[in-house]
Amino acid sequence: MKLSRRDEILLYLSERPREFRDVMPLGSSQQGVAEALGQARTVISMICTDLELAGLLEVRKAHVDGLSYRVRCYVLTPKAEPFVRLAEQRLKLLEAQAELSDLLSSIPLPFRADK
């Protein structure tokens, strides 16, 4: 099991600026999010559009470090905070499940009399 793309985007953007600036970091752009998460920009765009419609994300064209033109950038709104916390909890749960699975797989199986 793994995190949903929506949760991945929320967690990633929670580590980026929370307000728009004159020049945004590349990581706040559609391209930066797509590259960081290993997803196509179209996938990021569709999910971010849904997040924007839900009021969790603000989208604007902005100047980005190193680019001479403006691109779509994302900033989480305060309304996104509880959803970010839920995504963090789901991530911790998945990490704990993976750790438990590793631990269980390291325990030798008991001797079987039928073999």
DARAZI-V648528 format. One record per pair of residues at least 6 apart in sequence whose C-alpha atoms are under 8 Angstrom apart, sorted by the first residue. I is the first residue (numbers start at 0). J is the second residue. If there is no record, write none. Layout:
i: (I/I)
j: (J/J)
This chain:
i: (0/1/2/2/2/2/4/5/6/6/7/7/8/8/9/9/9/9/9/10/10/10/11/12/12/12/12/13/13/15/15/15/16/16/17/17/17/18/18/19/21/21/22/22/22/22/23/23/23/23/23/24/24/25/25/25/26/26/27/27/27/28/28/28/28/28/29/29/29/29/29/29/29/30/32/33/33/33/47/50/51/51/54/54/54/55/55/55/55/55/56/56/56/56/56/57/57/57/57/58/58/58/58/59/59/59/59/60/60/60/60/61/61/61/61/62/62/62/63/63)
j: (93/93/86/89/90/93/46/46/83/86/36/86/32/36/75/79/82/83/86/83/86/87/32/27/73/74/75/75/83/26/27/74/27/74/74/75/76/74/75/74/61/62/61/62/63/64/61/62/63/64/72/63/64/31/63/64/32/35/72/73/74/63/70/71/72/73/40/43/44/70/71/72/73/40/43/39/40/43/56/56/57/58/76/78/79/75/76/77/78/79/73/74/75/76/79/73/74/75/76/71/72/73/74/70/71/72/73/69/70/71/72/69/70/71/72/68/69/70/69/70)
